Amino acid sequence: AAVARDFTVSYESSGTAWGAGEACRPLDEVCDNAGTIGHAGNLGVVGLLAAVAGQICLLLYLFLRKRRDMSKVLWGAAGAFAFAWVMLLASWAAFASAMGGETTCTIVDVTTRKAARVTGSFGDILNGGSYSYGFVIFSWILLTGVLGLVVQRVLFDMKNPYGVSEKEADV
């Protein structure tokens, strides 16, 4: 039995769907919602870069905290992770919004091997999403735990400032 999709298909004969070239095309050549998807991707990249900055700050804190006061670097790590958390959440929300939005895309019909213009929900056209969507959600969930642990360490260091020995702080 054939699987029915909830979108409109049209076979327009208005010329060539794609010129010769690469098999992978920019989204703006295929779908009319490339801007929204681009924003979701850009937010995800900013979140990734902020998480990398937070990780670098966290590693600096771990390696140098016994020799000098690194509390400001730990605060920087917490801030970077919090910013990454917000950016990944925004990326998730932007892509989820695009998935539910109406769009028109040019796809290859598997039965006729012809280009077809389809109009419908972007999520229906994509058949549910992509792996990167799941990766962003999973990264956001993991980052929530990391952020909680870093904030816990910031609070610990506020109660036990640099200069107090670790043995006295543990008692």
MIVO-679785 format. One record per residue (C-alpha): residue in three letters; y, x, z. Coordinates in steps of 0.05 Angstrom, whole numbers. Layout:
<resn = ala&py = Y&px = X&pz = Z>
...
END
This chain:
<resn = ala&py = 0&px = 0&pz = 0>
<resn = ala&py = 69&px = 25&pz = -17>
<resn = val&py = 119&px = 38&pz = 39>
<resn = ala&py = 181&px = -4&pz = 33>
<resn = arg&py = 248&px = 27&pz = 50>
<resn = asp&py = 310&px = -10&pz = 71>
<resn = phe&py = 359&px = 17&pz = 20>
<resn = thr&py = 384&px = 0&pz = -50>
<resn = val&py = 360&px = 41&pz = -109>
<resn = ser&py = 395&px = 45&pz = -176>
<resn = tyr&py = 377&px = 85&pz = -238>
<resn = glu&py = 445&px = 98&pz = -270>
<resn = ser&py = 445&px = 131&pz = -338>
<resn = ser&py = 514&px = 162&pz = -330>
<resn = gly&py = 493&px = 232&pz = -351>
<resn = thr&py = 459&px = 290&pz = -318>
<resn = ala&py = 445&px = 283&pz = -243>
<resn = trp&py = 446&px = 359&pz = -231>
<resn = gly&py = 463&px = 417&pz = -275>
<resn = ala&py = 414&px = 475&pz = -280>
<resn = gly&py = 413&px = 522&pz = -221>
<resn = glu&py = 385&px = 528&pz = -152>
<resn = ala&py = 337&px = 477&pz = -123>
<resn = cys&py = 376&px = 475&pz = -58>
<resn = arg&py = 445&px = 443&pz = -67>
<resn = pro&py = 505&px = 434&pz = -21>
<resn = leu&py = 502&px = 366&pz = 12>
<resn = asp&py = 569&px = 345&pz = -19>
<resn = glu&py = 535&px = 347&pz = -88>
<resn = val&py = 480&px = 300&pz = -64>
<resn = cys&py = 509&px = 252&pz = -12>
<resn = asp&py = 578&px = 223&pz = 1>
<resn = asn&py = 575&px = 235&pz = 77>
<resn = ala&py = 575&px = 311&pz = 74>
<resn = gly&py = 638&px = 315&pz = 117>
<resn = thr&py = 607&px = 280&pz = 176>
<resn = ile&py = 544&px = 321&pz = 171>
<resn = gly&py = 586&px = 384&pz = 165>
<resn = his&py = 623&px = 367&pz = 229>
<resn = ala&py = 557&px = 359&pz = 266>
<resn = gly&py = 534&px = 426&pz = 239>
<resn = asn&py = 599&px = 461&pz = 257>
<resn = leu&py = 596&px = 433&pz = 328>
<resn = gly&py = 525&px = 458&pz = 334>
<resn = val&py = 544&px = 528&pz = 310>
<resn = val&py = 602&px = 530&pz = 360>
<resn = gly&py = 554&px = 509&pz = 414>
<resn = leu&py = 506&px = 564&pz = 395>
<resn = leu&py = 561&px = 617&pz = 395>
<resn = ala&py = 585&px = 593&pz = 463>
<resn = ala&py = 514&px = 596&pz = 491>
<resn = val&py = 508&px = 667&pz = 464>
<resn = ala&py = 574&px = 686&pz = 498>
<resn = gly&py = 549&px = 654&pz = 563>
<resn = gln&py = 483&px = 692&pz = 558>
<resn = ile&py = 520&px = 758&pz = 548>
<resn = cys&py = 564&px = 743&pz = 609>
<resn = leu&py = 503&px = 725&pz = 649>
<resn = leu&py = 467&px = 790&pz = 631>
<resn = leu&py = 530&px = 831&pz = 648>
<resn = tyr&py = 532&px = 796&pz = 715>
<resn = leu&py = 458&px = 810&pz = 729>
<resn = phe&py = 462&px = 884&pz = 710>
<resn = leu&py = 528&px = 902&pz = 742>
<resn = arg&py = 535&px = 857&pz = 803>
<resn = lys&py = 508&px = 908&pz = 852>
<resn = arg&py = 560&px = 960&pz = 832>
<resn = arg&py = 623&px = 917&pz = 827>
<resn = asp&py = 651&px = 847&pz = 835>
<resn = met&py = 626&px = 808&pz = 775>
<resn = ser&py = 643&px = 738&pz = 801>
<resn = lys&py = 694&px = 727&pz = 745>
<resn = val&py = 641&px = 744&pz = 693>
<resn = leu&py = 594&px = 693&pz = 725>
<resn = trp&py = 650&px = 642&pz = 722>
<resn = gly&py = 658&px = 660&pz = 648>
<resn = ala&py = 584&px = 649&pz = 638>
<resn = ala&py = 588&px = 581&pz = 672>
<resn = gly&py = 648&px = 562&pz = 629>
<resn = ala&py = 615&px = 585&pz = 565>
<resn = phe&py = 552&px = 547&pz = 581>
<resn = ala&py = 592&px = 484&pz = 599>
<resn = phe&py = 630&px = 490&pz = 533>
<resn = ala&py = 564&px = 499&pz = 495>
<resn = trp&py = 536&px = 438&pz = 531>
<resn = val&py = 595&px = 395&pz = 508>
<resn = met&py = 592&px = 422&pz = 436>
<resn = leu&py = 517&px = 408&pz = 431>
<resn = leu&py = 527&px = 338&pz = 459>
<resn = ala&py = 583&px = 326&pz = 408>
<resn = ser&py = 539&px = 353&pz = 352>
<resn = trp&py = 483&px = 307&pz = 373>
<resn = ala&py = 531&px = 248&pz = 375>
<resn = ala&py = 562&px = 264&pz = 308>
<resn = phe&py = 494&px = 269&pz = 273>
<resn = ala&py = 468&px = 206&pz = 308>
<resn = ser&py = 530&px = 170&pz = 283>
<resn = ala&py = 518&px = 195&pz = 212>
<resn = met&py = 445&px = 174&pz = 216>
<resn = gly&py = 465&px = 102&pz = 229>
<resn = gly&py = 521&px = 103&pz = 177>
<resn = glu&py = 519&px = 75&pz = 107>
<resn = thr&py = 518&px = 127&pz = 52>
<resn = thr&py = 500&px = 138&pz = -21>
<resn = cys&py = 456&px = 197&pz = -41>
<resn = thr&py = 424&px = 222&pz = -105>
<resn = ile&py = 350&px = 234&pz = -95>
<resn = val&py = 290&px = 246&pz = -139>
<resn = asp&py = 245&px = 185&pz = -143>
<resn = val&py = 174&px = 209&pz = -131>
<resn = thr&py = 143&px = 156&pz = -175>
<resn = thr&py = 186&px = 164&pz = -237>
<resn = arg&py = 209&px = 236&pz = -226>
<resn = lys&py = 279&px = 212&pz = -245>
<resn = ala&py = 344&px = 219&pz = -206>
<resn = ala&py = 362&px = 156&pz = -169>
<resn = arg&py = 424&px = 135&pz = -130>
<resn = val&py = 405&px = 104&pz = -64>
<resn = thr&py = 452&px = 68&pz = -17>
<resn = gly&py = 433&px = 52&pz = 54>
<resn = ser&py = 430&px = 79&pz = 124>
<resn = phe&py = 428&px = 156&pz = 123>
<resn = gly&py = 371&px = 154&pz = 174>
<resn = asp&py = 330&px = 110&pz = 127>
<resn = ile&py = 344&px = 155&pz = 68>
<resn = leu&py = 323&px = 216&pz = 108>
<resn = asn&py = 262&px = 180&pz = 134>
<resn = gly&py = 281&px = 190&pz = 207>
<resn = gly&py = 317&px = 257&pz = 212>
<resn = ser&py = 303&px = 330&pz = 211>
<resn = tyr&py = 276&px = 385&pz = 255>
<resn = ser&py = 346&px = 412&pz = 268>
<resn = tyr&py = 365&px = 345&pz = 300>
<resn = gly&py = 307&px = 353&pz = 349>
<resn = phe&py = 325&px = 425&pz = 362>
<resn = val&py = 396&px = 406&pz = 381>
<resn = ile&py = 372&px = 353&pz = 429>
<resn = phe&py = 320&px = 399&pz = 460>
<resn = ser&py = 372&px = 456&pz = 466>
<resn = trp&py = 420&px = 409&pz = 500>
<resn = ile&py = 367&px = 388&pz = 550>
<resn = leu&py = 349&px = 461&pz = 565>
<resn = leu&py = 422&px = 480&pz = 571>
<resn = thr&py = 431&px = 425&pz = 623>
<resn = gly&py = 381&px = 462&pz = 668>
<resn = val&py = 411&px = 530&pz = 654>
<resn = leu&py = 481&px = 504&pz = 669>
<resn = gly&py = 457&px = 475&pz = 735>
<resn = leu&py = 426&px = 542&pz = 756>
<resn = val&py = 488&px = 582&pz = 737>
<resn = val&py = 534&px = 534&pz = 774>
<resn = gln&py = 488&px = 539&pz = 834>
<resn = arg&py = 495&px = 615&pz = 832>
<resn = val&py = 571&px = 609&pz = 826>
<resn = leu&py = 572&px = 566&pz = 889>
<resn = phe&py = 527&px = 616&pz = 925>
<resn = asp&py = 573&px = 673&pz = 906>
<resn = met&py = 633&px = 634&pz = 930>
<resn = lys&py = 601&px = 627&pz = 999>
<resn = asn&py = 577&px = 700&pz = 998>
<resn = pro&py = 631&px = 742&pz = 964>
<resn = tyr&py = 621&px = 811&pz = 936>
<resn = gly&py = 617&px = 863&pz = 991>
<resn = val&py = 570&px = 823&pz = 1035>
<resn = ser&py = 501&px = 855&pz = 1031>
<resn = glu&py = 444&px = 815&pz = 1001>
<resn = lys&py = 405&px = 818&pz = 1066>
<resn = glu&py = 462&px = 787&pz = 1105>
<resn = ala&py = 470&px = 733&pz = 1052>
<resn = asp&py = 396&px = 714&pz = 1054>
<resn = val&py = 396&px = 703&pz = 1129>
END
